[in-house]
Amino acid sequence: MEDARVAHGWLLPLHLALDEVRSHAMRSTVTAAAVFMGVATLLVLTSLSRGMQEQNQEMYLRMGGAQILQVTAAKSLDAFQDASFARSRGLRLSDVDALRDRLAAFDAWVPEIDLDRGAITLRGKRMMAHGTASTWERFDVLGIEIDTAVDFSESRWESGEALAVVGINVLERMGGRAGGLGKEILINGRSVRVAAVFKSSGKMDWRNRDVAIPITWYNRIMGESDPVLGTLRARVANIDEVQHATTDLKNELVALHRGVADVDVSDNSDLLENSQKTIKTMAVLTWLIAAVSLLSGGIGILNVQLSSLAARIRELGTSRALGAPARLVFRQVLLESILVAAGGGIAGTVVGLAPGMIPSGVLPWNLSLAWTDLAVATALAFGVGVASGIVPAMRAKRLDPVEAMRA
């Protein structure tokens, strides 16, 4: 009775399927390769996109979310706008004082001047870094944290001392943490002392290549009393007033610029939305790549199984003639397909999980996977095995023993 239950169940077909897969190990491995590629690609790219999304969300919140508005010069689209913009003096430092007096909804104003390319040099060579001259409030508004510092304070910064805060990449070019802090770099040919280092959240952190200097010092050495700003950041005190505050800011800037709308006002949600669009595009491409690989794997398994069925038709016919039930043959052939797909899926899952074991900070983003991702990958591999094996299994089930033995 026990032998009959085994024969009519799934254990015996599984044993026979394992023997068939093992006896053609090379063929099975090659066939499973496409499934492996599909599952591995799906998991690796999904973990990368999840890590990017989490980091962008964290940075968005750290920078104040939607409460931080950014004012930048608008780009002219035609000659008419060129003529219109020429009537305005542009975004200036003096705008900050005027806006601070007129707009009570804002509790912080951060003027920023972007340094010219080549302005930052070390030992006569231009440094690959982005320089910004700004006020002390920039650290608070953008949630910038300091890792290490020497003789660094708000009073020194606001008084216009020749100080600089640099990213870790800049510091490493100066001799590392031990040798760079306290040394000097040149800004437009003037020496500034590296007084602090930005705290980095990973390789893709924009602070790694940033150099910040006091705007008071920069204006003094440049002889500028009312310089043009690259960016003006403004923080709304109450998040419920963001919409009205944005409108008021735009209107006041137009009034200050002689009725010319030559600036754009946006908030951090625009940056988050753009990054999310990029991540969604990456997710779509991930699924397309995975789908093509899995489809190729399914077709490969189907072809191999059909060829195998044609080569084993006499063997299967003999089994049927000796009393093997049709469902046993059906299950055996189906399980062969599932085992091949499962092998590729397991190998792909191992590869997909491997990047998550890399220590934080080694890769640009921390990779992240959810249990649902693993469940989806497993289901896809199993589905490919079932879909590619059902047709050969049905053909095996319908074999006529006499005709099969004559083949």
MARGUPA-818898 format. One record per residue (C-alpha): residue in three letters; x, y, z. Coordinates in steps of 0.05 Angstrom, whole numbers, padded with zeros to 5 digits, always signed. Layout:
<zapas>
ALAXYZ
...
</zapas>
This chain:
<zapas>
MET+00000+00000+00000
GLU+00056+00047+00018
ASP+00091+00034-00048
ALA+00026+00048-00085
ARG+00017+00115-00049
VAL+00088+00134-00067
ALA+00079+00114-00140
HIS+00013+00153-00145
GLY+00040+00214-00107
TRP+00096+00263-00120
LEU+00155+00228-00085
LEU+00171+00178-00140
PRO+00163+00228-00197
LEU+00209+00276-00159
HIS+00261+00221-00151
LEU+00258+00204-00225
ALA+00262+00278-00244
LEU+00323+00288-00200
ASP+00357+00229-00233
GLU+00343+00258-00302
VAL+00369+00327-00283
ARG+00432+00298-00251
SER+00446+00253-00310
HIS+00446+00314-00356
ALA+00479+00363-00308
MET+00512+00406-00361
ARG+00449+00413-00402
SER+00409+00430-00340
THR+00460+00483-00318
VAL+00461+00517-00385
THR+00385+00517-00389
ALA+00379+00546-00319
ALA+00428+00603-00335
ALA+00375+00649-00363
VAL+00331+00640-00302
PHE+00391+00653-00259
MET+00406+00718-00296
GLY+00334+00741-00291
VAL+00327+00729-00217
ALA+00396+00757-00200
THR+00384+00820-00242
LEU+00316+00830-00211
LEU+00342+00826-00139
VAL+00406+00865-00149
LEU+00374+00923-00186
THR+00313+00923-00140
SER+00358+00927-00079
LEU+00397+00984-00111
SER+00334+01024-00128
ARG+00306+01013-00058
GLY+00372+01037-00028
MET+00370+01099-00073
GLN+00298+01113-00053
GLU+00313+01107+00022
GLN+00374+01152+00017
ASN+00337+01205-00023
GLN+00280+01204+00027
GLU+00328+01211+00084
MET+00364+01269+00051
TYR+00297+01302+00034
LEU+00276+01300+00107
ARG+00344+01322+00131
MET+00341+01383+00086
GLY+00276+01405+00116
GLY+00227+01372+00068
ALA+00179+01419+00033
GLN+00192+01475+00082
ILE+00256+01495+00046
LEU+00245+01538-00017
GLN+00300+01549-00067
VAL+00307+01611-00110
THR+00351+01608-00172
ALA+00359+01650-00234
ALA+00310+01632-00289
LYS+00337+01611-00357
SER+00320+01655-00416
LEU+00283+01618-00471
ASP+00283+01671-00526
ALA+00305+01741-00545
PHE+00243+01772-00514
GLN+00261+01744-00446
ASP+00333+01766-00455
ALA+00310+01837-00463
SER+00262+01830-00404
PHE+00316+01800-00358
ALA+00364+01857-00376
ARG+00318+01906-00339
SER+00330+01868-00274
ARG+00393+01869-00232
GLY+00385+01794-00218
LEU+00384+01756-00153
ARG+00428+01795-00104
LEU+00450+01792-00033
SER+00412+01856-00017
ASP+00347+01818-00035
VAL+00356+01778+00029
ASP+00351+01838+00075
ALA+00290+01864+00038
LEU+00255+01797+00039
ARG+00271+01785+00112
ASP+00236+01850+00130
ARG+00175+01838+00085
LEU+00161+01763+00094
ALA+00148+01742+00166
ALA+00129+01671+00146
PHE+00202+01653+00137
ASP+00249+01641+00196
ALA+00315+01629+00159
TRP+00349+01657+00097
VAL+00410+01626+00065
PRO+00445+01664+00009
GLU+00495+01622-00031
ILE+00548+01643-00081
ASP+00575+01588-00125
LEU+00650+01593-00134
ASP+00677+01592-00205
ARG+00709+01530-00234
GLY+00783+01530-00218
ALA+00773+01577-00158
ILE+00795+01523-00109
THR+00868+01503-00116
LEU+00919+01463-00076
ARG+00994+01467-00090
GLY+00980+01502-00156
LYS+00931+01449-00181
ARG+00856+01458-00189
MET+00816+01414-00142
MET+00755+01375-00166
ALA+00708+01406-00115
HIS+00646+01449-00113
GLY+00654+01513-00073
THR+00599+01553-00038
ALA+00604+01618+00000
SER+00547+01625+00050
THR+00525+01642+00120
TRP+00527+01599+00182
GLU+00452+01586+00176
ARG+00466+01541+00117
PHE+00490+01486+00164
ASP+00425+01488+00203
VAL+00377+01496+00145
LEU+00407+01439+00104
GLY+00418+01394+00164
ILE+00494+01393+00152
GLU+00533+01358+00207
ILE+00606+01367+00223
ASP+00651+01306+00232
THR+00715+01337+00260
ALA+00736+01409+00272
VAL+00793+01452+00298
ASP+00781+01524+00323
PHE+00714+01525+00287
SER+00654+01565+00312
GLU+00595+01608+00290
SER+00628+01672+00314
ARG+00691+01658+00274
TRP+00650+01642+00212
GLU+00604+01703+00216
SER+00662+01750+00231
GLY+00692+01732+00163
GLU+00754+01693+00182
ALA+00790+01655+00127
LEU+00759+01587+00143
ALA+00735+01528+00102
VAL+00694+01466+00114
VAL+00711+01410+00065
GLY+00684+01342+00045
ILE+00721+01277+00058
ASN+00744+01271-00015
VAL+00775+01340-00012
LEU+00808+01324+00055
GLU+00838+01259+00028
ARG+00872+01298-00029
MET+00904+01341+00024
GLY+00934+01283+00061
GLY+00877+01249+00097
ARG+00842+01263+00164
ALA+00907+01269+00202
GLY+00944+01312+00152
GLY+00890+01354+00119
LEU+00854+01386+00178
GLY+00887+01453+00195
LYS+00923+01459+00128
GLU+00908+01513+00077
ILE+00877+01514+00008
LEU+00871+01573-00040
ILE+00806+01606-00059
ASN+00817+01653-00117
GLY+00890+01656-00097
ARG+00875+01672-00024
SER+00892+01623+00033
VAL+00838+01594+00077
ARG+00848+01545+00134
VAL+00810+01479+00133
ALA+00775+01483+00201
ALA+00724+01427+00195
VAL+00702+01366+00156
PHE+00631+01350+00133
LYS+00600+01287+00161
SER+00587+01240+00103
SER+00529+01192+00095
GLY+00561+01152+00039
LYS+00599+01155-00026
MET+00543+01191-00063
ASP+00536+01245-00010
TRP+00544+01313-00046
ARG+00583+01339+00014
ASN+00642+01294-00002
ARG+00666+01342-00056
ASP+00640+01406-00025
VAL+00679+01465+00001
ALA+00642+01517+00043
ILE+00671+01586+00061
PRO+00642+01647+00098
ILE+00605+01693+00051
THR+00630+01754+00090
TRP+00702+01735+00077
TYR+00690+01720+00004
ASN+00655+01786-00009
ARG+00712+01823+00025
ILE+00767+01792-00017
MET+00726+01799-00080
GLY+00709+01872-00065
GLU+00634+01857-00073
SER+00583+01896-00032
ASP+00522+01867-00066
PRO+00542+01803-00103
VAL+00499+01761-00149
LEU+00474+01698-00115
GLY+00473+01629-00146
THR+00419+01604-00099
LEU+00376+01633-00043
ARG+00345+01583+00005
ALA+00288+01604+00051
ARG+00256+01562+00106
VAL+00181+01570+00120
ALA+00168+01569+00195
ASN+00101+01533+00190
ILE+00092+01477+00140
ASP+00018+01494+00133
GLU+00038+01561+00104
VAL+00085+01535+00050
GLN+00037+01546-00008
HIS+00020+01618+00011
ALA+00093+01633+00029
THR+00115+01609-00039
THR+00067+01655-00074
ASP+00087+01714-00030
LEU+00161+01701-00043
LYS+00151+01700-00118
ASN+00111+01765-00116
GLU+00161+01801-00073
LEU+00219+01780-00118
VAL+00182+01805-00179
ALA+00171+01872-00143
LEU+00244+01876-00123
HIS+00267+01860-00194
ARG+00227+01917-00227
GLY+00169+01873-00247
VAL+00212+01821-00281
ALA+00200+01747-00264
ASP+00273+01727-00274
VAL+00277+01675-00218
ASP+00248+01606-00206
VAL+00222+01585-00138
SER+00218+01511-00121
ASP+00220+01466-00061
ASN+00255+01402-00042
SER+00194+01361-00062
ASP+00211+01377-00135
LEU+00280+01345-00125
LEU+00249+01285-00090
GLU+00197+01277-00145
ASN+00251+01279-00199
SER+00292+01227-00163
GLN+00231+01183-00154
LYS+00217+01187-00228
THR+00288+01165-00242
ILE+00281+01107-00193
LYS+00214+01086-00224
THR+00246+01087-00293
MET+00302+01043-00266
ALA+00250+00996-00236
VAL+00214+00989-00303
LEU+00280+00974-00338
THR+00296+00923-00284
TRP+00231+00887-00296
LEU+00241+00889-00371
ILE+00311+00859-00365
ALA+00286+00806-00316
ALA+00226+00790-00360
VAL+00269+00780-00422
SER+00317+00735-00384
LEU+00262+00694-00352
LEU+00225+00688-00418
SER+00289+00665-00451
GLY+00298+00615-00395
GLY+00227+00589-00402
ILE+00234+00580-00477
GLY+00301+00546-00466
ILE+00272+00497-00416
LEU+00212+00484-00462
ASN+00257+00468-00521
VAL+00302+00423-00480
GLN+00244+00386-00450
LEU+00211+00375-00518
SER+00277+00350-00546
SER+00287+00306-00485
LEU+00217+00279-00493
ALA+00230+00260-00565
ALA+00294+00225-00546
ARG+00262+00188-00487
ILE+00196+00170-00520
ARG+00212+00095-00523
GLU+00234+00096-00450
LEU+00171+00131-00428
GLY+00128+00085-00472
THR+00160+00024-00439
SER+00145+00053-00370
ARG+00072+00064-00390
ALA+00068-00007-00419
LEU+00095-00035-00353
GLY+00039-00001-00315
ALA+00065+00069-00298
PRO+00005+00115-00290
ALA-00002+00173-00339
ARG-00002+00222-00281
LEU+00066+00195-00257
VAL+00098+00210-00325
PHE+00063+00278-00326
ARG+00090+00296-00257
GLN+00160+00271-00273
VAL+00168+00314-00336
LEU+00136+00375-00302
LEU+00182+00368-00241
GLU+00243+00365-00287
SER+00225+00434-00313
ILE+00211+00460-00243
LEU+00277+00433-00216
VAL+00318+00466-00272
ALA+00282+00533-00262
ALA+00288+00527-00186
GLY+00362+00514-00191
GLY+00371+00577-00232
GLY+00325+00615-00184
ILE+00363+00593-00122
ALA+00430+00612-00152
GLY+00402+00679-00174
THR+00374+00691-00105
VAL+00442+00678-00073
VAL+00475+00727-00120
GLY+00419+00777-00109
LEU+00428+00774-00033
ALA+00504+00779-00036
PRO+00508+00855-00047
GLY+00468+00866+00016
MET+00526+00836+00056
ILE+00574+00890+00032
PRO+00592+00937+00090
SER+00559+01005+00091
GLY+00597+01059+00055
VAL+00633+01014+00005
LEU+00579+01023-00048
PRO+00547+01090-00068
TRP+00481+01068-00037
ASN+00463+01020+00018
LEU+00427+00962-00016
SER+00360+00941+00013
LEU+00314+00883-00001
ALA+00245+00866+00026
TRP+00217+00796+00038
THR+00166+00811-00016
ASP+00223+00818-00066
LEU+00248+00748-00049
ALA+00177+00721-00052
VAL+00167+00751-00121
ALA+00233+00724-00147
THR+00217+00654-00120
ALA+00147+00656-00150
LEU+00174+00678-00218
ALA+00226+00622-00220
PHE+00173+00571-00200
GLY+00124+00600-00251
VAL+00175+00595-00306
GLY+00186+00521-00289
VAL+00112+00506-00289
ALA+00097+00546-00352
SER+00155+00515-00392
GLY+00141+00444-00368
ILE+00066+00440-00375
VAL+00066+00427-00451
PRO+00120+00372-00450
ALA+00086+00341-00389
MET+00018+00339-00424
ARG+00050+00307-00486
ALA+00083+00255-00442
LYS+00017+00241-00407
ARG-00019+00229-00473
LEU+00034+00182-00501
ASP+00005+00118-00530
PRO+00049+00062-00501
VAL+00047+00019-00564
GLU+00063+00076-00611
ALA+00117+00102-00564
MET+00152+00034-00561
ARG+00152+00031-00638
ALA+00187+00099-00644
</zapas>
